[in-house]
Amino acid sequence: MAGMSDAPPPSGAVTRPDGRQVRYFDTGGAEDAPVLVWHHGTPQTGAVIEPVASEAAARGLRVVSCARPGYPGSDPLPGRSVADAAADVIAVLDTLGIERFATMGASGGGPHALACAALAPKRAAAVVTFAGIAPYWGDVDWFAGMADPGGLRSALAGRPARLAHAETAEFEPESFTSRDYEVLGATWSALGADAGAGAASGPDGEVDDDVAFVSSWGVELAAVSAPALLVQGGRDRVIPATHAGWMLERIRRGELWLRPREGHVSVLTALGVALDWVVAASAG
């Protein structure tokens, strides 16, 4: 989209039937521009950050993103499921008059991208996850390979336990590889800044994300009928590659791109080629 400025995309809010406000961001563009729904990680603000905005714009895509309940501008919804948050996104799309869309999420956004596709199978043209977390399958292997599984382990005991963990939790530096830090210091620096802003608003969003991840999602992976691409780093210490492999076996039209040298953040350097895949899959 020629002439795109460095200003953040316009934002707005939709009021849900229960009175909650859901904040959204919309890069706009041509009236007939294909729509990409971006699902943010844990924690983030929900804003459409660089290079998501620029890579999408280079392909003529309009990007819509929502702050999940408990993140800045969106009212909390304690006990929410992955499907509940995805339903908020679909409500925003309805308000904006968007019928057809592709859905993409990174890390904690991955489950929500899949849930959107499952809830709106006739509207979702394609779905992509980057380092997406899998449904909790009730086995210790689910945590294997995570450098710091404390938050998710505490979430198994419920929201109060996860909130208690948040009071003393600190980031584990070993969660990221040297390649992750390299990317965070360069092309994906906006991701780190946005994560800090998301966390600064309080623990509600992150806590409710984690509880939702280890609880019933409210949708089944088998309900995803759109073409699905799972992009996973082989050296990911936050969400190990076993999660992508597990989901691949349960998604009907799934495809896995394993990037052996990449970590949790650096896997996002595949965004451009993944967006090319989205354009092609949506056209098909």
SEGUKE-473712 format. One line per field, with one value per residue (C-alpha): z, y, x; residue in three letters. Coordinates in nm, 4 decimals. Example, Ala and Ser with C-alpha at 12.3 -4.5 7.8 and 13.67 -1.06 7.14 Angstrom:
BEGIN
z: 0.7800	0.7140
y: -0.4500	-0.1060
x: 1.2300	1.3670
r: ALA	SER
//
This chain:
BEGIN
z: 0.0000	-0.1309	0.0961	0.4170	0.7105	1.0255	1.2367	1.4097	1.2335	1.3366	1.6288	1.7475	1.9816	1.9554	2.2420	2.2955	2.4206	2.7757	2.7704	2.7270	2.5002	2.2447	2.0974	1.7373	1.4903	1.1150	0.8574	0.6001	0.2290	-0.0903	-0.0485	-0.2129	-0.0394	0.0956	0.4758	0.7060	1.0698	1.2915	1.6379	1.8792	2.1072	2.4870	2.6103	2.3487	2.2988	1.9874	1.7695	1.4147	1.4565	1.2065	1.0051	0.9970	0.8640	0.5989	0.4766	0.4457	0.2722	0.0181	-0.0815	-0.0873	0.2334	0.4851	0.8420	1.1284	1.4794	1.8158	2.1728	2.3574	2.6817	2.9557	2.7216	2.6724	2.5622	2.5894	2.9066	3.0959	3.0678	3.3447	3.2568	2.8839	2.6429	2.3230	2.1357	2.3430	2.2363	1.8761	1.8840	1.9819	1.6685	1.4476	1.6046	1.5106	1.1549	1.1389	1.2553	0.9901	0.7231	0.6505	0.5203	0.3852	0.5625	0.6257	0.9878	1.1243	1.4740	1.6489	1.9715	2.1937	1.8890	1.7126	1.8986	1.8351	1.4628	1.4459	1.6528	1.4173	1.1250	1.3169	1.4198	1.0720	0.8306	0.5356	0.5802	0.6616	0.3428	0.5073	0.8493	0.9579	1.2966	1.3969	1.6978	1.7992	2.1220	2.0972	2.3070	2.6372	2.5793	2.9458	2.9410	3.0840	2.7315	2.6579	2.8661	2.7381	2.5802	2.7411	2.9132	3.1544	3.1828	3.5253	3.4083	3.2104	3.4867	3.7406	3.5004	3.5312	3.8882	3.7752	3.7517	4.1193	4.1002	3.7741	3.9209	4.2220	3.9898	3.8054	4.1267	4.1376	3.7831	3.5877	3.2272	3.1800	2.9419	2.8267	2.6684	2.3654	2.1459	2.0289	1.6957	1.8733	2.0436	1.7144	1.5437	1.8404	1.8113	1.4437	1.2193	1.4990	1.7607	1.7582	1.8908	2.2080	2.2657	2.2144	2.4476	2.7166	2.6659	2.6816	3.0056	3.1635	3.1608	3.4207	3.4278	3.3340	2.9625	3.0003	3.2901	3.1079	2.7926	2.9818	3.1610	2.8280	2.6631	2.9193	2.9380	2.6754	2.3796	2.2966	1.9418	1.7919	1.5501	1.3228	1.2685	1.0808	0.7165	0.5554	0.4350	0.7419	0.7605	1.0800	1.0851	1.3612	1.4743	1.5487	1.8328	1.9953	2.3762	2.4474	2.2401	2.1267	1.7848	1.9317	1.9533	1.5799	1.5065	1.7342	1.5686	1.2187	1.2812	1.3744	1.1194	0.8040	0.5533	0.7537	0.6299	0.8448	0.7662	1.0114	1.0212	1.2083	1.3053	1.4249	1.7747	1.9106	1.7730	1.4806	1.3155	1.2346	0.9713	0.7542	0.7629	0.4045	0.2467	0.4736	0.3492	-0.0074	0.0866	0.2291	-0.0935	-0.3020	-0.0680	-0.0489	-0.4263	-0.4578
y: 0.0000	0.2935	0.5906	0.3914	0.6001	0.4970	0.5870	0.2978	0.1619	0.3164	0.1461	0.1140	-0.0906	-0.3217	-0.3787	-0.7429	-0.8571	-0.8900	-0.5249	-0.5906	-0.3704	-0.5404	-0.3204	-0.3704	-0.2320	-0.2030	-0.1024	-0.0331	-0.0167	-0.0752	-0.1706	-0.5081	-0.5795	-0.9354	-0.9409	-1.0984	-1.1377	-1.1227	-1.2849	-1.1476	-1.3424	-1.3633	-1.0915	-0.8173	-0.5187	-0.6415	-0.3609	-0.4441	-0.4153	-0.3920	-0.5936	-0.7501	-0.4257	-0.3664	-0.7266	-0.7463	-0.4087	-0.5207	-0.7957	-0.5760	-0.7226	-0.5362	-0.6413	-0.6545	-0.7423	-0.7544	-0.7241	-1.0328	-0.9843	-0.8483	-0.6764	-0.2954	-0.1636	-0.4964	-0.5762	-0.8908	-1.2110	-1.4430	-1.8077	-1.7378	-2.0188	-1.9935	-2.0096	-1.7200	-1.4914	-1.6069	-1.5310	-1.1730	-1.1467	-1.2772	-1.0221	-0.7459	-0.8783	-0.8793	-0.5168	-0.4204	-0.6016	-0.8502	-1.1856	-1.3656	-1.3640	-1.5487	-1.5956	-1.5958	-1.6064	-1.6233	-1.8139	-1.7580	-1.6222	-1.9578	-2.1301	-1.8313	-1.8295	-2.1958	-2.1339	-1.8564	-2.0954	-2.3634	-2.1275	-1.9793	-2.2618	-2.1070	-1.7722	-1.8670	-1.9026	-2.0079	-2.0285	-1.9939	-2.0369	-1.9454	-2.1388	-2.2070	-2.3854	-2.7114	-2.8121	-2.9648	-3.3390	-3.4344	-3.5693	-3.4463	-3.4524	-3.1448	-2.9434	-3.1207	-2.8798	-2.5659	-2.3605	-2.2081	-2.4002	-2.2562	-2.0306	-2.2997	-2.5574	-2.3228	-2.2585	-2.6255	-2.5485	-2.2673	-1.8901	-1.8102	-2.0277	-1.8655	-1.5186	-1.6134	-1.7318	-1.3981	-1.2101	-1.3455	-1.4679	-1.3269	-1.3811	-1.6734	-1.5524	-1.9094	-1.9165	-1.7394	-1.8495	-1.6209	-1.6026	-1.4897	-1.2068	-1.1108	-1.0778	-0.8915	-0.6385	-0.5817	-0.6484	-0.7599	-0.4985	-0.3763	-0.7165	-0.6768	-0.3231	-0.4278	-0.7271	-0.4909	-0.2651	-0.5629	-0.6880	-0.3406	-0.3242	-0.6015	-0.9821	-1.0477	-1.1057	-1.3314	-1.5252	-1.5866	-1.6871	-1.9524	-2.0899	-2.1104	-2.2948	-2.5777	-2.5982	-2.7085	-2.4741	-2.4941	-2.6074	-2.9154	-2.9036	-3.1392	-2.8591	-2.6549	-2.7182	-2.4403	-2.5065	-2.4710	-2.3949	-2.4561	-2.2735	-2.3971	-2.3385	-2.6507	-2.4753	-2.3184	-2.3260	-2.1671	-2.3863	-2.6955	-2.8517	-3.1462	-2.9175	-2.8514	-3.2210	-3.3149	-3.0641	-3.1656	-3.5132	-3.3675	-3.0905	-3.2191	-3.0005	-2.9214	-2.8540	-2.8118	-2.5878	-2.6842	-2.4325	-2.6264	-2.3355	-2.0970	-2.0253	-1.8873	-1.5358	-1.5880	-1.8245	-1.5056	-1.4228	-1.6602	-1.4157	-1.2988	-1.6435	-1.7483	-1.4499	-1.5573	-1.8970	-1.7265	-1.5326	-1.8487	-2.0633	-1.7991	-1.7725	-2.1472
x: 0.0000	0.1923	0.2393	0.2018	0.3301	0.5155	0.2104	0.0330	-0.2757	-0.6080	-0.7760	-1.1314	-1.3446	-1.6419	-1.8843	-1.9751	-2.3190	-2.1829	-2.0746	-1.7025	-1.4946	-1.2682	-0.9991	-0.8954	-0.6427	-0.6963	-0.4362	-0.7074	-0.6292	-0.8200	-1.1840	-1.1265	-0.7928	-0.7592	-0.7718	-0.5158	-0.6175	-0.3080	-0.3224	-0.0644	0.1649	0.1725	0.2051	0.1519	-0.0787	-0.2573	-0.1206	-0.0100	0.3649	0.6449	0.7356	0.3869	0.2413	0.5062	0.5323	0.1531	0.1332	0.3941	0.1504	-0.1579	-0.3011	-0.5147	-0.4332	-0.6813	-0.5659	-0.7449	-0.6219	-0.7398	-0.9371	-0.7144	-0.4698	-0.4627	-0.8012	-0.9862	-1.1774	-1.0742	-1.2759	-1.1509	-1.1953	-1.2069	-1.1306	-0.9289	-1.2602	-1.4005	-1.1163	-1.1463	-1.5189	-1.4325	-1.2199	-1.4981	-1.7349	-1.4901	-1.4711	-1.8508	-1.8598	-1.6058	-1.8066	-1.5280	-1.6497	-1.3412	-1.0078	-0.6816	-0.5795	-0.2229	-0.0790	0.2569	0.3287	0.0233	-0.1568	-0.1273	-0.4126	-0.6367	-0.5578	-0.6564	-0.9695	-1.0817	-1.0506	-1.2412	-1.5232	-1.5665	-1.4788	-1.6650	-1.4914	-1.1308	-0.9268	-0.6000	-0.4358	-0.0721	0.0934	0.4478	0.5806	0.2213	0.1381	-0.0583	-0.3594	-0.2510	-0.2501	-0.2210	0.1342	0.4647	0.6073	0.3965	0.6463	0.9598	1.2063	1.0630	1.3332	1.0830	0.7536	0.6660	0.3848	0.2082	0.2569	0.1015	-0.1894	-0.2848	-0.3899	-0.6184	-0.6247	-0.5404	-0.2287	-0.1210	-0.1761	0.0350	0.3119	0.2983	0.3793	0.7341	0.7992	1.0925	1.1932	1.4327	1.7088	1.7762	1.4300	1.5752	1.8639	2.1421	1.9633	1.6439	1.8327	1.9941	1.6546	1.5026	1.7824	1.7194	1.4195	1.1863	1.2796	0.9184	0.8121	1.0151	0.8911	0.5302	0.5691	0.6944	0.3944	0.1582	0.3123	0.3173	-0.0628	-0.0820	-0.0879	-0.4518	-0.4005	-0.0977	-0.2492	-0.5763	-0.3878	-0.1916	-0.4975	-0.6792	-0.3892	-0.3895	-0.7708	-1.0196	-0.9840	-1.3536	-1.2715	-1.1095	-0.8173	-1.0094	-1.2618	-0.9992	-1.0872	-0.8811	-0.5244	-0.3027	0.0689	0.2665	0.6012	0.8300	1.1862	1.3874	1.5731	1.2689	1.3056	0.9677	0.7338	0.9272	0.8862	0.6941	0.3910	0.3875	0.4334	0.1436	-0.0873	0.0166	-0.1226	-0.4625	-0.5166	-0.6805	-0.4954	-0.1864	0.1656	0.4775	0.7724	1.0461	1.3300	1.5995	1.8266	1.5563	1.4302	1.1047	1.1474	1.3822	1.1319	0.9380	1.1975	0.9930	0.7001	0.7474	0.7455	0.4578	0.2569	0.3338	0.1911	-0.1194	-0.1764	-0.1448	-0.3569	-0.6289	-0.6440	-0.6772
r: MET	ALA	GLY	MET	SER	ASP	ALA	PRO	PRO	PRO	SER	GLY	ALA	VAL	THR	ARG	PRO	ASP	GLY	ARG	GLN	VAL	ARG	TYR	PHE	ASP	THR	GLY	GLY	ALA	GLU	ASP	ALA	PRO	VAL	LEU	VAL	TRP	HIS	HIS	GLY	THR	PRO	GLN	THR	GLY	ALA	VAL	ILE	GLU	PRO	VAL	ALA	SER	GLU	ALA	ALA	ALA	ARG	GLY	LEU	ARG	VAL	VAL	SER	CYS	ALA	ARG	PRO	GLY	TYR	PRO	GLY	SER	ASP	PRO	LEU	PRO	GLY	ARG	SER	VAL	ALA	ASP	ALA	ALA	ALA	ASP	VAL	ILE	ALA	VAL	LEU	ASP	THR	LEU	GLY	ILE	GLU	ARG	PHE	ALA	THR	MET	GLY	ALA	SER	GLY	GLY	GLY	PRO	HIS	ALA	LEU	ALA	CYS	ALA	ALA	LEU	ALA	PRO	LYS	ARG	ALA	ALA	ALA	VAL	VAL	THR	PHE	ALA	GLY	ILE	ALA	PRO	TYR	TRP	GLY	ASP	VAL	ASP	TRP	PHE	ALA	GLY	MET	ALA	ASP	PRO	GLY	GLY	LEU	ARG	SER	ALA	LEU	ALA	GLY	ARG	PRO	ALA	ARG	LEU	ALA	HIS	ALA	GLU	THR	ALA	GLU	PHE	GLU	PRO	GLU	SER	PHE	THR	SER	ARG	ASP	TYR	GLU	VAL	LEU	GLY	ALA	THR	TRP	SER	ALA	LEU	GLY	ALA	ASP	ALA	GLY	ALA	GLY	ALA	ALA	SER	GLY	PRO	ASP	GLY	GLU	VAL	ASP	ASP	ASP	VAL	ALA	PHE	VAL	SER	SER	TRP	GLY	VAL	GLU	LEU	ALA	ALA	VAL	SER	ALA	PRO	ALA	LEU	LEU	VAL	GLN	GLY	GLY	ARG	ASP	ARG	VAL	ILE	PRO	ALA	THR	HIS	ALA	GLY	TRP	MET	LEU	GLU	ARG	ILE	ARG	ARG	GLY	GLU	LEU	TRP	LEU	ARG	PRO	ARG	GLU	GLY	HIS	VAL	SER	VAL	LEU	THR	ALA	LEU	GLY	VAL	ALA	LEU	ASP	TRP	VAL	VAL	ALA	ALA	SER	ALA	GLY
//
